[in-house]
Amino acid sequence: MRWHERFSKRWQGQEIDYQWPSPQVPIISIRSSGASRVGRHSKVAIGLIAIGDIAIGLIAGGMISVGLLAFGAISLGLLAAAGAIAFSDLFSVGAIAVSDWLSIGAVAVSSVLSIGAVAISNVALGVVAIGQYAYGVVAIGNHGFGLIPLTLDVVRWVKSWFG
């Protein structure tokens, strides 16, 4: 048995299609096209709580998820998003995280605070930090510090040496 087969052994590659309390008004919707997806279309789960290949709901989880709270490979969340690629209005966590308030990830882009390997924000904390206030190994911005500070404060300080 290959390592990945144990995860789909219980369902034996079958599709999962579950809506509660009814398919017409799903509060909880779980839909998946199965483990062997050759020639099958991705199923869309829509409900207050949605889990599936493509999930749309208040709380959504799946390969592609859209909702108030979204979790998945590609996540679009109104309040929070977590995933490989996460876009949110308030808070996002992921390899690529983009949000309006706080982003945490390998590449973090935000308008207020970013924490990551590459952080771009008003206040940026990271290996490469770009922003108004930048703190990191390479700091690029108006204020901040780092091992390689490319800030206006450093430029003004060096200019003060020469008159």
Residue frames as a rotation matrix with the C-alpha (Angstrom) as fourth column:
MET 1
0.583 0.812 0.000 0.00
0.812 -0.583 0.000 0.00
0.000 0.000 -1.000 0.00
ARG 2
-0.301 -0.641 0.706 1.29
0.577 -0.712 -0.400 3.42
0.759 0.287 0.584 -0.91
TRP 3
-0.849 -0.149 -0.507 1.40
0.523 -0.380 -0.763 6.06
-0.079 -0.913 0.400 1.79
HIS 4
-0.854 0.513 -0.092 -1.41
-0.518 -0.854 0.050 8.17
-0.053 0.091 0.994 0.33
GLU 5
-0.476 0.706 -0.523 -3.86
-0.130 0.532 0.837 5.29
0.870 0.466 -0.162 -0.13
ARG 6
-0.636 0.235 -0.735 -4.54
0.741 0.449 -0.498 4.97
0.213 -0.862 -0.460 3.60
PHE 7
-0.868 0.320 -0.380 -6.20
-0.097 -0.859 -0.503 8.39
-0.487 -0.400 0.777 3.62
SER 8
-0.367 0.762 -0.533 -8.76
-0.928 -0.259 0.269 7.46
0.067 0.593 0.802 0.96
LYS 9
-0.924 -0.050 -0.380 -9.17
-0.073 0.996 0.049 3.83
0.376 0.073 -0.924 2.01
ARG 10
-0.739 0.672 -0.044 -12.20
0.185 0.140 -0.973 4.47
-0.648 -0.727 -0.228 4.20
TRP 11
0.135 0.815 -0.564 -14.17
-0.469 -0.449 -0.761 6.13
-0.873 0.367 0.321 1.42
GLN 12
-0.101 -0.289 0.952 -12.51
0.547 0.783 0.296 3.97
-0.831 0.551 0.079 -1.27
GLY 13
-0.913 -0.400 0.080 -12.27
0.300 -0.524 0.797 6.94
-0.277 0.752 0.598 -3.63
GLN 14
-0.141 0.949 0.282 -16.03
0.985 0.106 0.137 7.57
0.100 0.297 -0.949 -3.57
GLU 15
-0.459 0.132 0.879 -17.69
0.100 -0.975 0.199 10.91
0.883 0.179 0.434 -3.89
ILE 16
-0.649 0.314 -0.693 -18.95
0.728 -0.009 -0.686 12.55
-0.221 -0.949 -0.223 -0.72
ASP 17
-0.638 0.549 0.540 -22.24
-0.001 -0.702 0.712 14.40
0.770 0.454 0.448 -1.03
TYR 18
-0.295 0.483 -0.824 -23.86
0.940 0.302 -0.160 15.40
0.172 -0.822 -0.543 2.27
GLN 19
-0.634 0.193 0.749 -26.15
-0.144 -0.981 0.130 18.31
0.760 -0.026 0.650 3.06
TRP 20
-0.432 0.505 -0.748 -27.90
0.886 0.392 -0.247 18.83
0.168 -0.769 -0.616 6.38
PRO 21
-0.385 0.625 0.679 -30.83
-0.307 0.607 -0.733 19.33
-0.870 -0.491 -0.042 7.05
SER 22
0.568 0.567 0.596 -31.76
0.391 0.452 -0.802 19.19
-0.724 0.689 0.035 3.35
PRO 23
-0.321 -0.719 0.616 -30.14
0.899 -0.026 0.437 19.73
-0.298 0.694 0.655 -0.07
GLN 24
0.302 0.514 0.803 -32.45
0.743 -0.655 0.140 22.72
0.598 0.554 -0.580 -0.70
VAL 25
0.741 -0.070 0.668 -31.45
-0.396 -0.849 0.351 24.59
0.542 -0.524 -0.657 2.50
PRO 26
0.409 -0.628 -0.662 -28.02
0.612 0.727 -0.311 23.29
0.677 -0.278 0.682 3.54
ILE 27
0.937 -0.234 0.259 -26.68
-0.349 -0.621 0.702 24.51
-0.003 -0.748 -0.663 6.86
ILE 28
0.024 -0.929 0.370 -23.81
-0.458 0.319 0.830 22.02
-0.889 -0.189 -0.418 6.67
SER 29
0.926 0.226 -0.303 -22.63
-0.364 0.312 -0.878 21.02
-0.104 0.923 0.371 3.22
ILE 30
-0.063 -0.938 0.342 -19.84
-0.453 0.332 0.827 18.50
-0.889 -0.103 -0.445 2.56
ARG 31
0.931 0.362 0.047 -19.17
-0.102 0.382 -0.919 17.69
-0.350 0.851 0.392 -1.10
SER 32
-0.109 -0.989 -0.100 -16.12
-0.616 -0.012 0.787 16.09
-0.780 0.148 -0.608 -2.66
SER 33
0.502 0.284 -0.817 -15.54
-0.860 0.269 -0.434 14.47
0.096 0.921 0.379 -6.03
GLY 34
0.990 -0.084 0.110 -13.49
0.056 0.971 0.234 11.64
-0.126 -0.226 0.966 -4.51
ALA 35
0.348 -0.937 0.014 -9.86
-0.044 -0.002 0.999 10.61
-0.936 -0.348 -0.042 -4.37
SER 36
-0.561 -0.503 0.657 -9.46
0.627 0.260 0.734 9.64
-0.540 0.824 0.170 -8.03
ARG 37
0.113 0.616 -0.780 -10.51
0.016 -0.786 -0.618 12.79
-0.993 0.058 -0.098 -9.82
VAL 38
-0.878 -0.475 0.062 -9.66
0.057 0.026 0.998 11.74
-0.476 0.879 0.004 -13.36
GLY 39
-0.792 0.559 0.247 -12.39
0.310 0.021 0.950 13.02
0.526 0.829 -0.190 -15.65
ARG 40
0.080 0.843 -0.532 -14.53
0.984 0.016 0.175 14.34
0.156 -0.537 -0.829 -12.79
HIS 41
0.037 0.027 0.999 -15.55
0.138 -0.990 0.021 17.90
0.990 0.137 -0.040 -12.14
SER 42
-0.931 -0.332 -0.155 -14.93
0.222 -0.174 -0.960 19.57
0.292 -0.927 0.235 -8.81
LYS 43
0.022 0.978 -0.205 -18.03
0.830 0.096 0.549 19.72
0.557 -0.183 -0.810 -6.65
VAL 44
-0.582 -0.111 0.805 -19.19
-0.158 -0.956 -0.246 22.98
0.797 -0.271 0.539 -5.11
ALA 45
-0.279 0.461 -0.842 -20.33
0.922 0.373 -0.101 22.98
0.267 -0.805 -0.529 -1.47
ILE 46
-0.552 0.211 0.807 -22.61
-0.134 -0.977 0.164 25.88
0.823 -0.018 0.567 -0.50
GLY 47
0.396 0.696 -0.599 -23.90
0.604 0.295 0.741 26.34
0.692 -0.655 -0.303 3.05
LEU 48
0.906 -0.097 0.413 -23.32
-0.354 -0.709 0.610 28.08
0.234 -0.699 -0.676 6.36
ILE 49
0.129 -0.877 0.464 -20.55
-0.562 0.321 0.763 25.54
-0.817 -0.359 -0.451 6.99
ALA 50
0.921 0.186 -0.343 -19.16
-0.389 0.360 -0.848 24.32
-0.035 0.914 0.403 3.67
ILE 51
-0.040 -0.925 0.379 -16.41
-0.501 0.347 0.793 21.74
-0.865 -0.157 -0.477 3.12
GLY 52
0.730 0.309 0.610 -15.48
0.302 0.655 -0.693 20.47
-0.613 0.690 0.385 -0.31
ASP 53
-0.012 -0.725 0.688 -13.46
0.994 0.064 0.085 20.85
-0.106 0.685 0.721 -3.47
ILE 54
-0.696 -0.042 0.717 -14.88
0.185 -0.975 0.123 24.35
0.694 0.218 0.687 -3.87
ALA 55
-0.237 0.572 -0.785 -16.53
0.970 0.189 -0.155 25.71
0.059 -0.798 -0.600 -0.71
ILE 56
-0.618 0.171 0.767 -18.71
0.005 -0.975 0.222 28.81
0.786 0.141 0.602 -0.33
GLY 57
0.382 0.769 -0.513 -20.15
0.618 0.200 0.760 29.65
0.687 -0.607 -0.399 3.08
LEU 58
0.873 -0.070 0.483 -19.73
-0.369 -0.742 0.560 31.54
0.319 -0.667 -0.674 6.33
ILE 59
0.158 -0.838 0.523 -17.13
-0.636 0.319 0.703 28.98
-0.756 -0.443 -0.482 7.38
ALA 60
0.909 0.161 -0.383 -15.56
-0.415 0.418 -0.808 27.43
0.030 0.894 0.447 4.27
GLY 61
0.038 -0.922 0.384 -12.83
-0.583 0.292 0.758 24.84
-0.812 -0.253 -0.527 3.83
GLY 62
0.772 0.202 0.602 -11.57
0.301 0.719 -0.626 23.25
-0.560 0.665 0.495 0.64
MET 63
-0.079 -0.812 0.579 -9.21
0.977 0.053 0.207 23.52
-0.199 0.581 0.789 -2.29
ILE 64
-0.748 0.001 0.664 -10.82
0.213 -0.947 0.242 26.84
0.628 0.322 0.708 -3.15
SER 65
-0.166 0.691 -0.703 -12.79
0.985 0.143 -0.092 28.44
0.037 -0.708 -0.705 -0.32
VAL 66
-0.651 0.112 0.751 -14.77
0.069 -0.976 0.206 31.67
0.756 0.186 0.627 -0.11
GLY 67
0.298 0.819 -0.490 -16.44
0.680 0.178 0.711 32.85
0.670 -0.545 -0.504 3.08
LEU 68
0.864 0.044 0.502 -16.37
-0.302 -0.752 0.586 34.82
0.403 -0.658 -0.636 6.29
LEU 69
0.201 -0.824 0.530 -13.71
-0.694 0.262 0.670 32.42
-0.691 -0.503 -0.519 7.62
ALA 70
0.870 0.092 -0.485 -11.94
-0.463 0.493 -0.737 30.53
0.171 0.865 0.471 4.83
PHE 71
0.099 -0.828 0.552 -9.42
-0.592 0.397 0.701 27.69
-0.800 -0.396 -0.451 5.04
GLY 72
0.802 0.162 0.575 -7.87
0.276 0.754 -0.596 25.89
-0.530 0.637 0.560 2.08
ALA 73
-0.039 -0.858 0.512 -5.32
0.947 0.132 0.293 25.96
-0.319 0.496 0.808 -0.69
ILE 74
-0.781 -0.067 0.621 -6.74
0.324 -0.893 0.311 29.19
0.534 0.444 0.719 -2.13
SER 75
-0.199 0.677 -0.709 -8.72
0.972 0.045 -0.231 31.10
-0.124 -0.735 -0.667 0.49
LEU 76
-0.624 0.145 0.768 -10.77
0.127 -0.951 0.283 34.27
0.771 0.275 0.575 0.16
GLY 77
-0.193 0.530 -0.826 -12.10
0.961 0.270 -0.051 35.35
0.196 -0.804 -0.561 3.54
LEU 78
0.454 0.422 0.784 -13.92
0.257 -0.905 0.338 38.43
0.853 0.048 -0.520 4.75
LEU 79
0.909 -0.135 0.395 -12.60
-0.416 -0.379 0.827 38.25
0.038 -0.915 -0.401 8.33
ALA 80
0.081 -0.900 0.427 -9.86
-0.680 0.264 0.684 35.61
-0.729 -0.346 -0.591 8.20
ALA 81
0.864 0.090 -0.496 -8.22
-0.451 0.578 -0.680 33.34
0.226 0.811 0.539 5.67
ALA 82
0.096 -0.845 0.526 -5.66
-0.653 0.345 0.674 30.57
-0.751 -0.409 -0.519 6.05
GLY 83
0.851 0.155 0.502 -4.09
0.215 0.769 -0.602 28.59
-0.480 0.620 0.621 3.23
ALA 84
-0.013 -0.887 0.462 -1.33
0.929 0.161 0.334 28.41
-0.371 0.433 0.822 0.69
ILE 85
-0.804 -0.087 0.589 -2.69
0.343 -0.876 0.340 31.59
0.486 0.475 0.733 -0.91
ALA 86
-0.139 0.738 -0.660 -4.80
0.982 0.016 -0.189 33.59
-0.129 -0.674 -0.727 1.52
PHE 87
-0.730 0.047 0.681 -6.64
0.183 -0.948 0.262 36.85
0.658 0.316 0.684 0.85
SER 88
-0.034 0.729 -0.684 -8.63
0.987 0.134 0.093 38.52
0.159 -0.672 -0.723 3.61
ASP 89
0.422 0.266 0.867 -9.92
0.206 -0.959 0.194 41.87
0.883 0.097 -0.459 4.76
LEU 90
0.850 -0.002 0.526 -8.78
-0.480 -0.412 0.774 41.50
0.215 -0.911 -0.351 8.37
PHE 91
0.153 -0.758 0.635 -6.34
-0.760 0.320 0.565 38.63
-0.631 -0.569 -0.527 9.03
SER 92
0.869 0.114 -0.482 -4.57
-0.427 0.664 -0.614 36.14
0.250 0.739 0.625 6.75
VAL 93
0.126 -0.808 0.576 -2.05
-0.620 0.389 0.682 33.36
-0.775 -0.442 -0.452 7.27
GLY 94
0.895 0.169 0.414 -0.38
0.158 0.747 -0.646 31.44
-0.418 0.643 0.642 4.46
ALA 95
0.011 -0.910 0.414 2.56
0.901 0.188 0.390 31.02
-0.433 0.369 0.822 2.14
ILE 96
-0.805 -0.085 0.588 1.27
0.354 -0.863 0.361 34.10
0.476 0.499 0.724 0.32
ALA 97
-0.120 0.745 -0.656 -0.84
0.971 -0.050 -0.235 36.17
-0.208 -0.665 -0.717 2.71
VAL 98
-0.810 -0.022 0.586 -2.56
0.251 -0.916 0.312 39.39
0.530 0.400 0.748 1.68
SER 99
0.040 0.855 -0.518 -4.85
0.991 0.033 0.132 41.31
0.130 -0.518 -0.845 4.02
ASP 100
0.407 0.200 0.891 -5.88
0.233 -0.966 0.111 44.76
0.883 0.163 -0.440 5.10
TRP 101
0.818 -0.003 0.574 -4.84
-0.508 -0.471 0.721 44.55
0.268 -0.882 -0.387 8.76
LEU 102
0.141 -0.773 0.619 -2.50
-0.774 0.304 0.556 41.63
-0.618 -0.557 -0.555 9.63
SER 103
0.799 0.013 -0.601 -0.68
-0.460 0.658 -0.597 39.16
0.388 0.753 0.531 7.37
ILE 104
0.166 -0.750 0.640 1.58
-0.700 0.368 0.613 36.32
-0.695 -0.550 -0.463 8.47
GLY 105
0.908 0.146 0.392 3.37
0.125 0.799 -0.588 34.19
-0.399 0.583 0.707 5.87
ALA 106
0.051 -0.918 0.393 6.37
0.869 0.235 0.436 33.61
-0.492 0.319 0.810 3.66
VAL 107
-0.819 -0.132 0.559 5.26
0.408 -0.819 0.404 36.57
0.404 0.558 0.724 1.55
ALA 108
-0.104 0.771 -0.629 3.08
0.948 -0.114 -0.297 38.84
-0.301 -0.627 -0.719 3.67
VAL 109
-0.803 -0.041 0.595 1.43
0.326 -0.865 0.381 41.96
0.499 0.500 0.708 2.25
SER 110
0.067 0.821 -0.567 -0.77
0.998 -0.052 0.043 44.18
0.006 -0.569 -0.822 4.39
SER 111
0.251 0.048 0.967 -1.65
0.300 -0.953 -0.031 47.82
0.920 0.298 -0.254 4.92
VAL 112
0.803 0.077 0.591 -1.06
-0.487 -0.485 0.726 47.80
0.343 -0.871 -0.352 8.71
LEU 113
0.145 -0.738 0.659 1.20
-0.846 0.253 0.469 44.94
-0.513 -0.626 -0.588 9.93
SER 114
0.766 0.009 -0.642 3.04
-0.436 0.741 -0.510 42.14
0.471 0.671 0.572 8.11
ILE 115
0.195 -0.709 0.678 5.19
-0.747 0.341 0.571 39.36
-0.636 -0.617 -0.463 9.54
GLY 116
0.933 0.141 0.330 7.06
0.072 0.828 -0.556 37.06
-0.351 0.543 0.763 7.16
ALA 117
0.094 -0.930 0.356 10.16
0.826 0.272 0.493 36.25
-0.555 0.248 0.794 5.18
VAL 118
-0.828 -0.179 0.531 9.23
0.456 -0.767 0.452 39.04
0.326 0.617 0.717 2.78
ALA 119
-0.068 0.799 -0.597 6.99
0.917 -0.186 -0.353 41.55
-0.393 -0.571 -0.720 4.55
ILE 120
-0.800 -0.065 0.596 5.47
0.381 -0.822 0.423 44.57
0.463 0.566 0.682 2.83
SER 121
0.265 0.894 -0.360 3.37
0.890 -0.083 0.448 46.83
0.371 -0.439 -0.818 5.03
ASN 122
0.670 -0.014 0.742 3.21
-0.219 -0.959 0.180 50.03
0.709 -0.283 -0.646 7.05
VAL 123
0.230 -0.612 0.757 4.91
-0.921 0.115 0.373 48.12
-0.315 -0.783 -0.537 9.88
ALA 124
0.710 -0.043 -0.702 6.91
-0.424 0.771 -0.476 45.23
0.562 0.636 0.529 8.40
LEU 125
0.230 -0.628 0.744 8.77
-0.800 0.313 0.512 42.52
-0.554 -0.713 -0.431 10.34
GLY 126
0.962 0.132 0.237 10.74
0.009 0.859 -0.512 40.04
-0.271 0.494 0.826 8.27
VAL 127
0.137 -0.941 0.308 13.95
0.765 0.298 0.571 38.95
-0.629 0.158 0.761 6.64
VAL 128
-0.826 -0.218 0.520 13.22
0.505 -0.698 0.508 41.47
0.252 0.682 0.686 3.88
ALA 129
-0.046 0.803 -0.594 11.01
0.859 -0.272 -0.434 44.17
-0.510 -0.531 -0.677 5.37
ILE 130
-0.800 -0.107 0.591 9.59
0.474 -0.716 0.512 46.94
0.368 0.690 0.623 3.20
GLY 131
0.270 0.958 -0.093 7.43
0.859 -0.197 0.473 49.66
0.435 -0.207 -0.876 4.70
GLN 132
0.608 0.038 0.793 7.10
-0.173 -0.968 0.179 52.90
0.775 -0.247 -0.582 6.61
TYR 133
0.281 -0.519 0.807 8.56
-0.936 0.036 0.349 51.16
-0.210 -0.854 -0.476 9.68
ALA 134
0.666 -0.121 -0.736 10.75
-0.353 0.818 -0.454 48.24
0.657 0.562 0.502 8.60
TYR 135
0.213 -0.576 0.789 12.45
-0.909 0.179 0.377 45.81
-0.358 -0.798 -0.485 10.98
GLY 136
0.969 0.089 0.232 14.44
-0.014 0.951 -0.308 42.90
-0.248 0.295 0.923 9.57
VAL 137
0.173 -0.945 0.278 17.71
0.702 0.316 0.639 41.69
-0.691 0.084 0.718 8.10
VAL 138
-0.806 -0.278 0.523 17.18
0.571 -0.598 0.562 43.91
0.157 0.752 0.640 5.06
ALA 139
-0.019 0.790 -0.613 15.07
0.745 -0.398 -0.535 46.89
-0.666 -0.467 -0.581 6.10
ILE 140
-0.799 -0.134 0.586 13.77
0.545 -0.573 0.612 49.19
0.254 0.809 0.531 3.37
GLY 141
0.304 0.953 -0.013 11.64
0.876 -0.274 0.396 52.15
0.374 -0.132 -0.918 4.40
ASN 142
0.454 -0.064 0.889 11.50
-0.111 -0.994 -0.015 55.49
0.884 -0.092 -0.458 6.18
HIS 143
0.132 -0.346 0.929 12.21
-0.981 -0.181 0.072 54.25
0.143 -0.920 -0.364 9.70
GLY 144
0.974 0.226 0.001 13.43
-0.220 0.946 0.240 51.03
0.053 -0.234 0.971 11.25
PHE 145
0.075 -0.985 0.154 16.56
-0.939 -0.018 0.343 48.98
-0.335 -0.170 -0.927 11.62
GLY 146
0.983 0.146 0.112 18.20
-0.104 0.943 -0.316 45.88
-0.152 0.299 0.942 10.28
LEU 147
0.286 -0.922 0.263 21.50
0.553 0.382 0.740 44.28
-0.783 -0.067 0.619 9.37
ILE 148
-0.745 -0.384 0.546 21.30
0.667 -0.421 0.614 46.10
-0.006 0.822 0.570 6.02
PRO 149
0.013 0.805 -0.593 19.25
0.623 -0.471 -0.625 49.22
-0.782 -0.361 -0.507 6.78
LEU 150
-0.763 -0.140 0.631 18.13
0.614 -0.462 0.639 51.03
0.202 0.876 0.439 3.62
THR 151
0.276 0.888 -0.367 16.04
0.957 -0.290 0.018 53.60
-0.090 -0.356 -0.930 5.45
LEU 152
0.477 -0.031 0.878 15.78
0.321 -0.924 -0.206 57.37
0.818 0.380 -0.431 5.23
ASP 153
0.984 -0.151 0.091 16.98
-0.136 -0.322 0.937 57.59
-0.112 -0.935 -0.337 8.85
VAL 154
0.385 -0.891 0.241 20.29
0.645 0.446 0.620 55.99
-0.660 -0.084 0.746 7.84
VAL 155
0.145 -0.293 0.945 20.60
0.893 -0.373 -0.252 58.26
0.426 0.881 0.207 4.79
ARG 156
0.786 0.185 0.589 20.04
-0.025 -0.944 0.330 61.34
0.617 -0.274 -0.738 6.98
TRP 157
0.876 -0.482 0.013 22.56
0.058 0.132 0.990 60.03
-0.478 -0.866 0.144 9.53
VAL 158
0.140 -0.847 0.514 25.24
0.922 0.300 0.243 59.50
-0.360 0.440 0.823 6.84
LYS 159
0.323 0.036 0.946 24.51
0.619 -0.764 -0.183 62.96
0.716 0.644 -0.269 5.36
SER 160
0.987 0.093 0.131 25.04
-0.038 -0.658 0.752 64.52
0.156 -0.747 -0.646 8.79
TRP 161
0.473 -0.881 -0.018 28.66
0.654 0.338 0.677 63.27
-0.590 -0.332 0.736 8.76
PHE 162
-0.340 -0.647 0.682 29.47
0.939 -0.201 0.278 65.33
-0.043 0.736 0.676 5.68
GLY 163
-0.939 -0.142 -0.313 27.85
0.194 -0.971 -0.141 68.56
-0.284 -0.193 0.939 6.67
